[in-house]
Amino acid sequence: MRILADSNVQKSTVVALRLDGHDVAWVMERESDPGDRAILEEAFRSRRVLVTVDKGFGRLVVAERRSHAGLVLLDETKRPGAQAEIVRGCIEKFEADLVSGAFFRVSADGRARRQRRRT
């Protein structure tokens, strides 16, 4: 899967996803963070699923109806290694949906809920 990891995604999560064979671009490996709208647009143009902890992306996708190529919005977790485990589980379970442009909100305990656009 092609993934764009936001700057708030932990390095251990990026490494784990790459070890799983995913093509992961990570905002932290760039000179600067271009901002939420530019990141969302880049993910859409390059057909990458965006993984983030930033709730602002949820607002952009739902309230502003911005296009995306799939979104995983994570709740913060304090348990070491949990973020990688949670993201890997979500991708494993919902990969086909994500590459088709689905938006999942994932709680700190790993429960994923598909989000719908407002009508």
N, C-alpha and C positions, 0 to 999 in steps of 0.2 A: 504494500500500500504506500502511496505517496502522502507524506505528512508534513505539515508546517507546524512546528512546535513554537508557541509564543515564548517570550522571554521569561515568563513566570513558571515554565515547565522545568522541573529539576533535571540537572545534568544526568543523574542516574536513570531517569526515565528515558531520556534521549538515547543514552548508551544501550539500554535494554531493548528499545525498539529497533535500533540499528542491528543489534546482535540477532534479533528475530528476523532480519532480512528486509525490514522496511526502509524505504528511501526517505530519510528525515532531514529536512532543512530546519535549522534552529535559529531563531532571531538573535539569541545571545552570541552567536558566532559572527555577527556583523558589527560594523563600526558603530552603528546607532540604530535605535528602534524608530521606525518610521511612523508609528502611531496606529491605532486600531483600524481605522478605515483603510489605510494603505495595506496593512497586513491582511485584512479580510479580502481586499481586491486581489492581492497577489495570490493568495490561496485559491481563489476562484479561477483566476486566469491560468494558473499552473496546474489546476485540477488536483490540489492537495487538500486533504482533510485537515482542518485546523484544530489543534489541541491547545486548550488554554484554561487558566483559572480566573481570567478576567471576565466578570459578569457583563461588562460593557459590550462584549461581542453578542451576548444574548439579546440585549436591547437593539443592537444594530440589525440583527437578523429578524427578530420578531416585530418590534415596534416600527422600525424603519424599512423593513422588508428588503434588506440588502441581500444580494445574491451570494451564495456560498457553495462550496463543493463538498460539504460535510463539516460538521462541527461537533467536537466533544468538549463540553463545558464542565470542568471539574470543580467540586467543592474542595476547599483547603483541607489538608490532612496533616497531622503532626507526627504520625507513626512513621519511623524511618522505613524507606522502601515501599511504603503503601501506594504512593502515586504511580510508580511503575507497574505494580501489581494490578491496580485498578484500571489503568489505561490499557494494559495488555488484555485484561479480561473483557473490557468493553469492545476492543477491536476484534478479538477472537469471536465473540458472540454476535456482533453486529456489523462485521466487515462489509457484507453485501449492501446493507442499508446505508452505511457511511459513504461508500464510494458512489452511491446513487444520490447523495446530497442530503442525507438525514441529519438532524440535529438532536443530540442526546445530552441531557443534563445528568451528571453522575455524582451521587452523594459520596461522602467520605467513607462510607461503609461499602461502596462499590455498586450500589443499586442504580441502575440506569433507567431513565424515563425519557421516552421520545417526546420531543416538543413539537407542537403544531404551530403553524403561523396563524396569527389572528386574521379573521375574515372581515 
